[in-house]
Amino acid sequence: MATPVSEIAIDPTDLDQIRELARQLRVDSIRASTSAGSGHPTSSMSAADVMALLVGRHLRYDWDNPADPANDHLIFSKGHASPLLYAMFKAVGVVSDHELMTGYRRHGQRLQGHPTPILPWVDVATGSLGQGLPDAVGVALAGRFLDRLPYRVWVLCGDSEMAEGSIWEALDKAAYYQLSNLTAIVDVNRLGQRGPTELGWDLDAYARRIEAFGCQALAVDGHDVGAIDEVLAEASRSDRPVVVLARTRKGEGFSETADAEGWHGKPLPPDMAERAIAELGGERHLHVRGPLPPASVQRPAPSAPVKVELPTYPLGAKIATRKAYGEAIAALGVRPSVVALDAEVSNSTYSEDFAKAHPDRFFEIFIAEQQLVAAAVGLSVRGYVPFASTFAAFFSRAYDFIRMAAISQANIRLSGSHAGVEIGPDGPSQMALEDLAMMRAVHGSHVLYPSDATSAVKLVELMADLDGVSYLRTTRGAYPVIYGPQESFTVGGSKVLRRSDGDTVTLIGAGVTLHHCLAAADVLAAEGISARVIDLYSVKPVDVVTVADAARATGGRLVVVEDHYPEGGLGSAVLEAVAAAGVQVRLGHLAVRELPGSGTPAELLDAAGIASGHIVEAARALLR
């Protein structure tokens, strides 16, 4: 049992004591990273003065109640400066010195190398640069337009990540939505991982770019505590999003590392750490609590459950699943927690239906898919249920944000329309042929692929209550409704649409290919061949039991048909299912194997070898 360390409470109104706190943050950043044998102490040391002022005098936060909706939000977009963040947590008393010294970057501990929401004071996972600020835009959108609470969203950015396009997407949308509740602080220490950054200490160049995007730029000496205090106060009074440009020195506080190249991501060796700590005045155990959120703020009461009336469709009516998606989220909008976002294609994804019905909860993000996903993540931080939509192919631009959303344990719903060669003449640049593989690979994700309007609205309703990242793949064309309004669906389920005791082959499809499987089954039936047909609408998790039972019943003969490249989609999901069940199969896998071009949907489906005639041939081949 470690001996507790006595703490000394400081007066945050005394700037000299704030300076002492900044030295403590530097010392603890060194101690933690040296004890762990890895980490980024010098990147932490540069921002210590700014963060000491922020946590002591400007961040309104009830550290004993991190769930208080009136709390400010602090996001380290510069996630590699985690020693600094954890040193701040020690200073406010939510992390002990013992945990800092023995838990940082250790297996099974919560002080991970980059911050994650395993800590209740961390909103989102960061470390992939250029993401914290975009996520913060989503939190700020919630604060201004939905929560209508006076909390401020503070973000610490590194100067290296200012080269990321996603940072400028974020500033553009922050200005567009006039997010005066958002303050980004850029630690301009001029040194990146391998040497100087693109702009070095050219604060004027940074300021011109920021102002051009419609945000306010405020430059300050990042080691002048009095000046920083004034600038942070000015930022809180601004009527625009503010970017504070703090000119700092990497490794500040220790003469051997200050503004020295070659120290990025390197802990100080023990002897050097000892010299640094001595130069900084030794260990301290100062304790500070900054201002609390205003007690007068009205905390919102939980909303009462409301009944959702989903749209229904007559059997046989031709309805595109993308249209059903739009109608479904519009219906779900009676729940005040549901919000929708789109990337300027809402008349194609049909999220425009939500925008018309609930304009106060619809956010147009324009053609900025990284910000689209990040805003959804930020909104989910505040407990909202975001549905974000665009063409399925364009989610590939935002894949790192989707991957990081899973690490953030964010609950977001993504809908990708215009998937596969089925979209027709637009050609391959618009055809998502990799999206199922991409989304299936995301940790903890759910991947759903409806074949008709009824299944689409039922799956959208299920998505609203799913944890993690969920993805709905919708189809451009209108296809017949095959399920009645009373049909039920489950995540991880499937539907067997044709079945008999005499089945000799199983046809498995989803989306457009299910309709071709049904047509193929009719042709085979006319030849005396009975085919089982499965709608594999849940691609992840896949229905192992139903797929395995069908394989056993039909002698292991399976034909899987997908409007997707062969890697990672339906075929992979089916093979994983039968492998898990220990069933031997003979697989006919029909997928898009050549680079497609333009044409009609019928021409392209046939050219890809996934139309009904090809399914018939694949079934016959398995029966020979």
C-alpha positions, 0 to 999 in steps of 0.5 A: 500500500503506497503512502498517501502524498499530502496535498497543498491547496492553492489559491487560483486567484494568485498567479504566482501559485498558478506558475507553481502549478504549471511547474508541477504539471511539467514535473509530473509529466516527466515523472510519469513518462520516465516511470513508464519508459515511454510517453511525450513529456516535452509535448506536455511541458510546452502547454503546461502554463496554458493548462494550469491557467485553464484548469485553475481559473477558466474551466468550469467543472465539477470534478466530483460530478463529471456527468453534470450537463453544465460542465465545460468540456476539455478535449485534448486533440493533442492526445499524445500530451496525455502526461499533461492531462493526467498531471492535471487530473492529479492536481484536481484530485481525481487521480492519485500520485500513486496511480500516475506513477504506477498506472501510466501506460501500464497493461490493464490500467486506465491511464492509457498512452492516449486518453480514452473515455475509460476515464469519466473526465474524458469525452472522446479518444484522441491520439489520431491527430486532427480529430479532437477539434472536429469532435469538439464542434459536435459537442459545441453544436449540442451546447448551442442548439440542443442543450442550450446550456452555457458550457464552453468547449475547450480544445488543446491542439498541437501545431503539427495537426494544423496541417490536417484538413480535418482541422480546417473542416472543423473551423469552417463549420464552427464559423458557419454555425457561429459556435462562440462556445468553442475555444481551441488553444494551439500549442505552437511549439514549432517542433513536430515529430521529426523536426520543425513544423510547416509554419514554425512560430509564424503566428501571423500565418496561422492567424490569417488562415484562421480569420479567413475561415471566420474564426477569431485568432488571438496570439499570446506568449504561451509562457506569460501567465498573466497574458494567457489569463487575459486571452482566455478571458477574452476568448470566453467573451467572444461572439465567434469561435476562438483559436488561441495561438500560444507561442511556446517552447517544446520541453519548456522548463528544462534547459536541456530540452527546451526548444531542442530537436530530437526529444519528441515522444521520448521519456527522459532517462532517469538521470536526466529526469532527476536533473530536470525535476531539480531545475523545475524546483522539485516535486510538488503536490499542489491541489487546485479546484477551479470554478464550478458551473453556475448553480443557477443553470437549469439542468434538463429533466429526462424526457418521457418515452414517446411512441414512434409510428413507423411508416408502413408500405404495401406488399409489392410497392416499389420503394427504395430503401434509401427513401425508407431510411429518410422516412424512418428517421423522420418518424424517430424524430418524435424522440427529442434525443434523435438528431440527423446530419448529412453531407449535402446529399440529403435529397439523395439519402432522404435525410431531407425528410428529417430536416423538414420535420425537425429542422432544429435538430438537423445539421448540414455539414456539407461536403466534409465527411470527416466533420460529419462523423466527428460531429456525430461523435460530439453529439453522442457525447452529450447523449444525443442519438445521431444519424449521419448520412452520405453516399456509402463510398464517401464514408471511406474519407472518414474511416479514421474517424469511424475507427476512432469513434469505436475507440471513443465508445461513441454511439453513432449511426451511419447510413450509406446510400448508392451502394454497389454497381446497382447505382448505374450510370454514375460509374465506379467513383460513386459505387461503394464496393468496399463499405461492408468490409470497411464497416465490418472491421470496426471494433464492436460495429453493427452492419445492416443491409435491408432489402426492402422498405419495411426491413429498412424502417425496422432496422433504423428503429433498432439502430436508434438503441444500439451502442457503438458504431452502426452502419446501414447500407441502402440501395438507390433503386426502388424494389418491391416490398416483400415484408408486411408491417408486422414483420419483426427483425433483430440485429444478428438475425436473418429471414428465410424466404424460401424453405422446404424439406427438399431444398438442395441449395441455399441462395444468400443475398442482401439488398438488391441481390436478395431480389435476384436470389428470389428470381433465381429460385423461381427459375430453379423451381421451374426446373425441379430444383428447390432452393432455400433463400436467405435474406442476410440483412444483418451482415454483422453480427451474422446469423450463424445458426440460420446459415449453418442450418441451411448449409447442413440442410442443403448438403453444404451447397451455398451461393452467396451473392453480393453487390460488393467486391469479394473481399470482406463482405457477405461472402466473408461473413458467411464463411466465418459463420459456417467455420464457427459452426464447423460446417463444411461447405461448397461455396459459389461466391458471386461478387463484383470482381472487375472494375465496373464502368457506367451503364444501366443497373441491369447491365452492370449487375449482369456484367458483374455476374450477380444478376439472377441468371448467374445465380441460377448457373452457380446453383446448377454448378454446385448440383453437378 
